[in-house]
Each structure stands twice: as C-alpha cells, then as structure tokens.
Amino acid sequence: MNKLINIILILSIIMIIISVIIDLMPNTFADTTTKLLIYFFAMFIAFINMKVQLRQLNEDSKKEKIRKKFLILILIIYSILLTTLLLFDSNYGRFIFSNRKMQIFSKEHFQLYSNFIPFKTIYTFIERFFNGTINKNIVVTNILGNIIAFAPFGILIPIIFKEKFNNIKNFTLLMIGIILCVEIIQFITLKGTFDVDDLILNLLGTIITYSLIKIKKVRKILNYILN
C-alpha cells in the first residue's frame, strides 16, 4: 500500500514537472483545469502518504520529522502552482512579453501597469460592480481570488516553521517580502502589474488563515487532521 502511494506521488510530481515545462515553452500553455487537478491531486496524495507513515510510527520525534517533510512538500507543490498561475497562465491574465510595445520602467509602463495608491483598484472594482459596468466574475476573481491565493501560507508556514514564524510580526514581514517579490517580478517581466491592492488582499488572506489556526477549536481540528 505504502509503495503504491509513493509511486502515485512520484508520477504526479513528474506530471507537475511536465506541466511546468509546457508553461515555460513559448506560446504554449498547459490547460488550467487539468493543471489544477494535477497539483491538488499531488498534494492530496502527499497528505495521504503522510497519514499512512504517521500511523506506522510511535515516537513523537519521528512523527514530527515525517509530518514536517510532507508539509514542506505540499508547500513546495502549492508554491509552484501559484507561480505558474501568477506568471505563466494566460487564463489568469498573464501577458506575453512581445504583447507590450513599451520599454520596461518607462513612463508609459508605470502609468498603465502599476498602482501605488492603497484601495484604488479595490474601490474601482466595487464601484463598477454596483454600476453594472463590469462582469461580476471579474470582480470575484480579482478580489476574492487575491485573498485566497496566498491563504494556505497562513496555515502551512506557521506549522512547518514553528520556531521562526509562530508570531504574527515575523510571519507578516515574511509574507510582505514574498508578495512584494511576486508583484515586482510580474511588473519587470511584463507578466502582470504591480498593484499595492494585490499586496493588501494577498496579505489579508494570509493573516485571516493565520489568525484562524490560533483559535483553540480550529487548532484542535487541525491537530487531529495532521496526526
């Protein structure tokens, strides 16, 4: 049983590598739905593998090592998924370099593809939503999607790295750094925009999930799931 799960996990990771290679090829993109299924299936199998191995152990120290190993694997898989969606997936508004006829860091580049005013984009989306001048799905994708995107980090990072990021200050600084890097990379690679509202929404999602796992009842449920 354990060998079978390991084989399935290895095969799913190979499929992830293939989908990444496809995304990196010029003018070629892996199907988004298929990609999501592959990634979440791999994370699910990693979780099942963790549960199977934990049940075979009695020592708490060994259990902790196994748990950490598989949670790191799940974090890596999710991080790769998020990277492909934010930088390479055309269905999520990623741009191809040649589509922008402008110089990087030019005045036009900053005017069209950056926003440094907090809540400007959020307010615009909400205003257009109530005016009926924008598709509701676009509003949901951009606002709710940005909140959800980094939310799993609010659960995984404090659990994996208890010593360093088990307090809100260190965790918040880490997430600001990560999200800022993503926004800057999108901007300078012409794969997206730099929007301070994305930073706000992404950070909000992580803080919500981080706060949730600090609630005793939620913590008990989480401990039950991970043990």
Secondary structure, DSSP 8 states (H G I E B T S, - for coil): -HHHHHHHHHHHHHHHHHHHHHHHSTT----HHHHHHHHHHHHHHHHHHHHHHHHT---HHHHHHHHHHHHHHHHHHHHHHHHHHHHT-GGGT---GGG--S-TT-HHHHHHHEE-STTHHHHHHHHHHHHT-S-HHHHHHHHHHHHHHTTTHHHHHHHHTHHHHSSHHHHHHHHHHHHHHHHHHHHHTTSS-EEHHHHHHHHHHHHHHHHHTTSHHHHHHHHHHH-
